[in-house]
């Protein structure tokens, strides 16, 4: 069952390298528990199994649904208009993570710069670029205020 979920997620995200993870196992446990409830009216813990994390499932589904609702054509047009506006340092900071995204190699990057240097502008552009390619981009920030400035943050 978990392999079926993994396969569906690979198709949905166009990421053939996606590996089995905790969310996929949790999704399988939820399906199993739903079947168990339907057949026996018992949850998994009542038959000696571990309980799925339903809040994780709900937030995971909500994030995926939101990421699938972006208009990729509109975002692509915005990206095409905005990339030429980047200064030299911003262009480097944009190209570096985008190369990793396009190569599918995966990395973590932290953007730290003084106030007024265009961090939010740059991060919004990176998110828009990934979403314009029908990818999933989750915006994270070290403060609540910074996170609210990013689409989907």
C-alpha positions as CSV (number, residue, x, y, z in Angstrom):
1,X,0.0,0.0,0.0
2,X,2.8,2.4,0.9
3,X,4.4,1.6,-2.5
4,X,1.2,2.6,-4.3
5,X,1.1,5.9,-2.4
6,X,4.8,6.5,-3.3
7,X,4.1,5.7,-6.9
8,X,1.1,8.2,-7.0
9,X,3.2,10.9,-5.3
10,X,6.0,10.4,-7.9
11,X,3.5,10.8,-10.7
12,X,1.8,13.8,-9.1
13,X,5.0,15.7,-8.4
14,X,6.9,14.5,-11.5
15,X,9.7,13.4,-9.2
16,X,10.8,9.9,-10.0
17,X,13.5,10.1,-7.3
18,X,11.1,10.6,-4.4
19,X,11.8,8.0,-1.7
20,X,9.7,6.3,1.0
21,X,9.3,8.6,4.0
22,X,7.3,9.1,7.2
23,X,4.5,10.9,5.5
24,X,4.0,8.1,3.0
25,X,4.0,5.5,5.8
26,X,1.5,7.6,7.7
27,X,-0.8,7.9,4.7
28,X,-0.7,4.0,4.4
29,X,-1.6,3.7,8.1
30,X,-4.5,6.1,7.7
31,X,-5.9,4.0,4.8
32,X,-5.4,0.8,6.8
33,X,-7.2,2.4,9.8
34,X,-10.0,3.6,7.6
35,X,-10.5,0.1,6.2
36,X,-10.3,-1.3,9.7
37,X,-12.9,1.1,11.0
38,X,-15.2,0.3,8.1
39,X,-14.9,-3.5,8.5
40,X,-14.6,-3.9,12.3
41,X,-15.5,-0.5,13.8
42,X,-12.1,-0.5,15.5
43,X,-9.1,1.9,15.3
44,X,-5.6,0.4,14.8
45,X,-4.6,0.8,18.5
46,X,-7.5,-1.4,19.4
47,X,-6.0,-4.3,17.4
48,X,-2.4,-3.8,18.6
49,X,-1.0,-1.5,15.9
50,X,0.3,2.0,16.1
51,X,-2.1,4.9,15.4
52,X,-1.6,7.1,12.4
53,X,-0.9,10.8,12.8
54,X,-4.1,12.3,11.4
55,X,-3.1,16.0,12.0
56,X,0.1,15.3,9.9
57,X,-2.1,13.9,7.2
58,X,-4.5,16.8,7.2
59,X,-1.7,19.5,7.1
60,X,0.2,17.5,4.4
61,X,-2.9,17.3,2.2
62,X,-3.7,21.0,2.7
63,X,-0.1,22.0,1.7
64,X,-0.2,19.8,-1.4
65,X,-3.6,21.1,-2.5
66,X,-2.4,24.6,-2.1
67,X,0.7,24.0,-4.1
68,X,-1.4,22.4,-7.0
69,X,-3.6,25.5,-7.3
70,X,-1.0,28.0,-8.6
71,X,-1.4,29.2,-12.2
72,X,1.9,28.1,-13.7
73,X,1.4,30.2,-16.9
74,X,0.9,33.4,-15.0
75,X,3.8,32.6,-12.7
76,X,6.1,31.9,-15.7
77,X,5.2,35.3,-17.2
78,X,6.0,37.0,-13.9
79,X,9.3,35.1,-13.6
80,X,10.2,36.1,-17.2
81,X,9.6,39.8,-16.4
82,X,11.3,39.7,-13.0
83,X,14.6,37.8,-13.6
84,X,16.1,40.7,-15.7
85,X,15.5,43.0,-12.7
86,X,17.9,41.2,-10.4
87,X,21.2,42.8,-9.6
88,X,24.4,40.8,-9.8
89,X,24.4,39.5,-6.2
90,X,20.7,38.6,-6.4
91,X,21.2,36.9,-9.8
92,X,23.9,34.7,-8.2
93,X,21.7,34.0,-5.2
94,X,18.9,33.1,-7.6
95,X,20.9,30.9,-10.0
96,X,22.6,28.8,-7.3
97,X,19.5,27.2,-5.8
98,X,17.7,27.1,-9.1
99,X,20.5,25.0,-10.6
100,X,20.1,22.5,-7.7
101,X,16.3,22.4,-8.2
102,X,16.7,21.9,-12.0
103,X,19.4,19.2,-11.5
104,X,17.2,17.5,-8.8
105,X,20.2,17.1,-6.5
106,X,18.7,18.8,-3.5
107,X,20.4,21.1,-1.0
108,X,19.6,23.5,1.8
109,X,20.3,27.2,1.4
110,X,20.1,30.0,4.0
111,X,19.7,33.5,2.8
112,X,21.0,36.1,5.2
113,X,21.5,39.7,4.2
114,X,21.0,43.2,5.6
115,X,17.6,44.8,5.6
116,X,16.6,46.3,2.2
117,X,18.8,44.1,0.0
118,X,15.8,42.3,-1.7
119,X,15.7,39.0,0.3
120,X,11.9,38.8,0.1
121,X,11.9,39.8,-3.5
122,X,14.4,37.1,-4.3
123,X,12.7,34.4,-2.3
124,X,9.3,35.2,-3.9
125,X,11.0,34.9,-7.3
126,X,12.5,31.5,-6.4
127,X,9.2,30.2,-5.1
128,X,7.4,31.5,-8.3
129,X,10.0,29.9,-10.5
130,X,9.6,26.5,-8.9
131,X,5.8,26.7,-8.9
132,X,5.8,27.9,-12.5
133,X,7.4,24.5,-13.3
134,X,4.6,22.7,-11.4
135,X,7.0,22.0,-8.6
136,X,6.3,22.1,-4.9
137,X,7.9,25.0,-3.1
138,X,7.3,25.4,0.7
139,X,8.3,28.8,2.1
140,X,10.0,28.7,5.5
141,X,11.4,31.6,7.5
142,X,13.0,32.0,10.9
143,X,10.4,34.5,12.1
144,X,6.6,34.7,11.8
145,X,6.8,38.1,10.2
146,X,9.2,37.0,7.5
147,X,7.1,33.9,6.7
148,X,4.0,36.0,6.2
149,X,5.7,38.1,3.6
150,X,6.2,35.0,1.3
151,X,3.4,33.5,-0.8
152,X,2.5,30.2,0.9
153,X,4.6,31.0,4.0
